[in-house]
Amino acid sequence: MQFFFEDCANGYNLYILDENNRVEVYRQCSGDKTEMVQGVNRFYTSSHDRYSYSANFINFNLPQFYQIVTDERGEPQALPFKCDAQWQPPRQPLQDGFSGQVASFK
């Protein structure tokens, strides 16, 4: 499972891509993205604990989370989502071409 967050004026859009490349779209979501990521991870890891040694469990993978941002050319790109309050996606450049913020990836 892959989860893609895209910030919008009223919260964020959430795109979920399953293992068969089917997409579910949820628009204008609210709430804390980090809490949602932690909840989804808890669900998947508890499922993994129950089935990891069972014959019924095949090809387990933890979900992956991404943040959709726009680069300096206006092109969307997906960056790994960080549950770090200090990391913020790069801001759009101001009219003078400098955003005043540099994204840091620890």
C-alpha positions as CSV (number, residue, x, y, z in Angstrom):
1,M,0.0,0.0,0.0
2,Q,1.2,3.5,-0.8
3,F,-0.3,6.6,0.7
4,F,0.2,10.0,-1.0
5,F,-0.6,13.3,0.8
6,E,-1.2,16.5,-1.2
7,D,-1.8,19.7,0.7
8,C,-4.7,21.8,-0.4
9,A,-6.5,24.9,0.7
10,N,-8.8,22.9,3.0
11,G,-6.6,20.3,4.5
12,Y,-5.1,17.7,2.2
13,N,-6.0,15.2,-0.4
14,L,-5.1,11.5,0.2
15,Y,-4.4,9.1,-2.6
16,I,-4.1,5.4,-1.7
17,L,-2.6,3.0,-4.2
18,D,-3.1,-0.7,-3.4
19,E,-1.0,-3.7,-4.4
20,N,-3.1,-4.1,-7.6
21,N,-2.5,-0.4,-8.6
22,R,-6.1,0.6,-7.8
23,V,-6.4,4.1,-6.5
24,E,-8.7,5.5,-3.8
25,V,-9.0,9.3,-3.5
26,Y,-10.1,11.2,-0.4
27,R,-10.4,14.9,-0.9
28,Q,-10.1,17.7,1.7
29,C,-9.1,15.5,4.6
30,S,-8.5,17.0,7.9
31,G,-6.6,15.9,11.0
32,D,-2.9,15.3,11.7
33,K,-1.1,13.4,9.0
34,T,1.5,12.0,11.4
35,E,-1.2,10.6,13.7
36,M,-2.8,8.9,10.6
37,V,0.5,7.4,9.5
38,Q,1.2,6.1,13.0
39,G,-2.3,4.6,13.2
40,V,-2.0,2.9,9.8
41,N,1.5,1.6,10.8
42,R,0.1,0.2,14.1
43,F,-2.7,-1.6,12.2
44,Y,-0.3,-3.1,9.6
45,T,2.3,-4.2,12.2
46,S,-0.3,-5.8,14.4
47,S,-1.6,-7.7,11.4
48,H,2.0,-8.7,10.6
49,D,2.4,-10.0,14.2
50,R,-0.7,-12.2,13.9
51,Y,0.2,-13.6,10.4
52,S,3.9,-13.4,10.0
53,Y,4.5,-17.1,10.5
54,S,1.2,-18.4,9.1
55,A,0.8,-20.1,5.8
56,N,-2.1,-17.7,5.1
57,F,0.2,-14.7,5.1
58,I,2.0,-14.0,1.8
59,N,4.3,-11.1,0.8
60,F,3.8,-8.7,3.7
61,N,5.0,-5.2,3.2
62,L,4.6,-2.2,5.4
63,P,2.7,0.7,3.8
64,Q,4.8,3.6,2.3
65,F,3.9,7.3,2.7
66,Y,4.7,10.2,0.4
67,Q,4.1,13.9,0.3
68,I,3.3,15.4,-3.1
69,V,5.1,18.7,-3.6
70,T,5.6,21.0,-6.5
71,D,9.2,21.6,-7.6
72,E,10.7,24.9,-8.8
73,R,9.5,24.2,-12.4
74,G,5.9,23.7,-11.2
75,E,6.1,19.9,-11.7
76,P,4.6,17.6,-9.0
77,Q,6.9,15.1,-7.3
78,A,6.5,12.6,-4.5
79,L,8.9,12.8,-1.6
80,P,9.0,10.3,1.3
81,F,6.7,11.6,4.1
82,K,8.6,12.4,7.2
83,C,6.9,12.3,10.6
84,D,9.3,14.9,11.9
85,A,7.8,18.2,13.0
86,Q,10.9,20.0,11.9
87,W,10.6,19.0,8.3
88,Q,8.3,20.9,6.1
89,P,7.9,20.6,2.3
90,P,9.6,23.4,0.4
91,R,7.5,26.5,0.0
92,Q,6.7,28.0,-3.4
93,P,9.3,30.6,-4.3
94,L,8.3,34.3,-3.6
95,Q,8.3,36.8,-6.4
96,D,12.0,37.5,-5.9
97,G,12.7,33.8,-6.4
98,F,13.7,32.9,-2.8
99,S,11.3,31.0,-0.6
100,G,13.2,31.7,2.7
101,Q,13.0,28.1,3.7
102,V,15.2,25.1,2.8
103,A,13.8,21.6,3.3
104,S,16.0,19.4,5.5
105,F,16.0,15.7,5.3
106,K,17.6,14.0,8.4
